[in-house]
Amino acid sequence: MEMLPAAFASGWASGINAWGTVLVLGVLGRFAGIEGVPAGFQRTDVLIAMGILCLIEVVADKIPYVDSVWDTASTVVRPIAGAVIGAVYAGASGDLATIALATVGGVTALLSHLTKAGIRLAVNTSPEPFTNVAASSAGDVAVTGIATLVALAPIAAAVVVAVLLIAGLIVLYAISSRIKRGWVKFRQWRDRNKTPAPA
């Protein structure tokens, strides 16, 4: 029964930072001896790869507009990661449970990713960098906290994530005009930083 809330909550965390989610779960399973964490997450090669990718994401996510480029590239990666995590929790046996949990993880990751990307576009309209860093750091803390809660108490994690998901969608709607402005500024920034074609 706890596989469904684990897939739901870890899917949400994956939509914010997929690499960080797997890293936290893997570290807790391997070094804290927490049961229920899939063995695949605890492998040395997985932990090293997730650590490197997580470090890249943490740095990129702190830089205005670079974070939006990263979010754009992650639009496919994060939902797939959420789906894979859900499938791994189900045992990845290809049965109906695997498909269901993969779907839950993937859809939840997509929703949280779109919410994060939209809010960060709005934050990028701020002229100073501190708001961006604060928003990114809040995301890092949230991913670490939710992934830890998934390992310790999946049902509680799912309840917290449900609240965060609803709150995020409400915020997204409330700041939709700022998101549009952020998208315009992002496109202007992208156009200014395009590499000119060779003569």
N, C-alpha and C positions, 0 to 999 in steps of 0.2 A: 504493500500500500504506500510505502514511503518513496517508491521510485517515481511516482507521478509528481509529488511536490518537489522532489529533488530535481527532476527534469525541468519543471516550470521555473524554479528559482535560479538554477544554474543557467538556464536559457536567458533569463533576464540579465544576469551578470555577464554572460557572453556577449550580449548586445552592447555592453559598455566597454568591456575589454576581455576578449575571448582568451588571449594568451594568459592574462592574469588569473582568470577563473581556473583554468586547468592547472596553472602553477600552484596556486594556493591549495587547491584540493589535493594535488599530488604531494606537496610538502607535508600537509597534515596527515595524509594517509601513510606516508613513508616514515616520517620522523616523529610524529606524535602518536602513531599507532592507532589512529581512528579507523574503526571498522566501517565498511560500507563504501569506501572510496574505491572506485575501479582500479585494479592492479595496473592497467595500462598507463594511468596518469602518474604512477609512482616510479616508472622506469627512469634510469639515469639519463638516457638520451633524450627522453621526453622532457624531463625537468630542465636540462641544459638548453634545449631548443626553446622551450616556453620562457625561460628566464631571459634569453637574448631578445626574443621577439617582444616580450613584455617591457624590457628596458627601452627598446626602440619606440614602442608605442607611448610609454610614459613621457619620454622626452618630446616626441613629435606632438603630443596632445597639449603641451604647454605653450606652443608657439601659435599665435593668431594666424589664421588662414591655412597654415600648414596642417593644423588639426582638421580643418574641413577637407583638405586634399586627402588626408589619411582616412577620414570618415567615408568619403566617396569611394575610395578603394576598398574599404571594409564592408561596404553594403552587401557584397556577396559573401565575404569571408565570415562575418559574425553570425548571420543566420545559419550558415552551414555548420559552423562550430557548435552552435546551440543544438542543432539537430543531431550532430555526431555525439555530443555529450549525452543527450537523451537516449540515443541508441545504445551507447556504451553502458549506461545505467541499466538498460533493459537486458543487457547481455549480448546485444547485436546478433541475435540468432535469426533474424529475418522474419519472425512471426508477427502477429498482429500487435502484440505489446511493444515490440521494437518500433514498428511503424508509428504507433500512437504516441509513444514517448518522444520519438524523433520529431514528429510533427509539432508536439507541444513545445519542445525546446527550440525548434526553428522559428516558429511563429512568435513566441515570446521574445526571442533574441531580435527578430526583425522589428517588433514594436518598440523595444527599448532602444535599439540602435537608431531608429528614425526619430525617436523622442530626443535622444542625446544629440544627434546631428543637428536637429532643428534648433534646440536650445543653444547649442554652441555657435550656430550661425548668428543667432540674436545677440549672444554675448560678444561676438566679434565686432559688433557695431560700436562697442565702447572704445573710446580713444586711448585708454590706458591698458597695459597688459595684465594688471593685477587681478581683474575680474576673470580673465581667461584662465590664469593660473589657479585661482581659487575654485573655479568650476571644475577644472581638470582634477585637482587634488580631491575635491569632494567625490568625484567619480571613482578615483583610486581607492578611497576609504570605503565607499559603498560596495565596490566589487570585493574587496578583501573581507569586509564584514559579512556580506551575503554568502560568499563562498565558504567562509568559516561556519556560518550558521547552517548551510546545506549539509556540511559534514557532521555537525553536532546534533542539529534538530531540524530536519527537512520540512516538517509541517510548519514550524514557526517561521522558517525562511520563506516558505510559500505565502504565508499570511502577510509578512512584511513586504514582499515583492508585489503582491496584489495591490497593496496600498500605494506603494511607490509608482507602480505602473499607471494606476488611475490618476494619481496626483500629477505625474509627468504629462499625461495626455491633456489634463485640464490646463496645466501651465502652457503647453504647446499651443493650445487653442487661444489662450489669453494673450500670448505674445506673437500671434501670427503675423501682425504687421511688421514687427521688428525682424522676424525671420525673413520676410520678403526683402527688407532693406539690407539685411545681412547677406542674402543671396546675391543682390545687385553689387554690393561692395566686394564680395568674394570674386565675382566674375571680373570686375574691374581690376582687382589685384592679380588675378590669373592672367588677364590679357597684358598687363604691364610687365609681368615676369616671364612671358613666353620667350623662348629662345628664338631669335630671328633666323629665318631660313638662310642657308648659305647661298651666296651669289653664284 
